[in-house]
Amino acid sequence: MSDIAVIKTGGKQYKVVVGDKIKVEKIESDPSADGKNLELDDLLNGKKVAAEIISEGKRDKIVVFKQHPKKRYSRTNGHRQNYTEIKITGIN
């Protein structure tokens, strides 16, 4: 049976196993560490989860529309969230 880990990054928790590819909120790269590999903490067992950065980018645009009926008020705004795609390489 494969190991299951729960990691927390960007204020959210993700249930992962080795080989998973997930998109998480933008992770700032540490200049002193290797730019492609990271290490995250497992919330269940206290183990270390090794991950590799695959790509970075922006998600699809979300349109935010506000309107006050009968008041001639409407406002449209858009937002594109930055993300980092990571691949889980090991759970130690």
N, C-alpha and C positions, 0 to 999 in steps of 0.2 A: 504494500500500500504506500502511496506517495505521501510525503510530508505536506501538510497544509499549514500555511502561515497567514496571519492577519497583520498587514502593515498599515501604518498611518503616515500620510503625507498630504500636504495641502489642506489640512483640516478634515480629511475624509479617510475612511478605513476601507481597505481592499482585501478580499480573501483570495490568496494566490497559491499556486503550486508551481513546481519547476517547469519552465517552458512557456508560461503564460506571457502574453504581450498585452500591456494595458496602457491607456493614456491617462496620465495624471496631470495635475496642475504644474505649471512651469517650475522646474527645479533649477535654481541658480547653481552654476558649476563652481566648484571650489578651485581657485587657481593653484593651490598647493597639491591637490589630489589629481589622480589620473582623470581626464575629462570624460572618458567613456564608461568607467566602472563606478558604481556606488554601493554603499552598504547601508541597509535599513534594518531597524529593529523589529522583531516579531513580538506582538502584544500578547500572544497566547503562552508561549513557552520560554520567552526570553532569548531565543536564538537569534543569529544574524542571518539576514537575507541578502544575498549578493544579486545585483542587477546590473544590466548593461544598457546604456542609453542608445536607442536606435535612431530616433529623429526628434526634431522639434518643429513646431509650426503653430498655426492658428486654426481653431475650429470654425465651423460654418457660422455665418452671421445669424444672430437672433435679433428680430425686430421688436422693439418695445413701442407700443402705441398707447397714448393717453388721450382721453377725450372727456370733456364735460358737456353733456347734451344741453342744447338750448342756450349755450353761453358763448358760442363761436370760438371755442378753445379746442385745439387739437395739437398734439406734438408727437413727432415720430423720431425715434432714436434707435441706433443700431449698436451691437456689441459683438466683438470677436475675441474669445478667450484664448490666451496662449496655453499650449500644452507641451508636455514632453512624453514621448512614447518610450517605455522601458520594457525589457525582456528579463524575466526572472531566470537567473542562471544557476542558483544553488541556495539551499537552506542548510545552514550549519548549526 
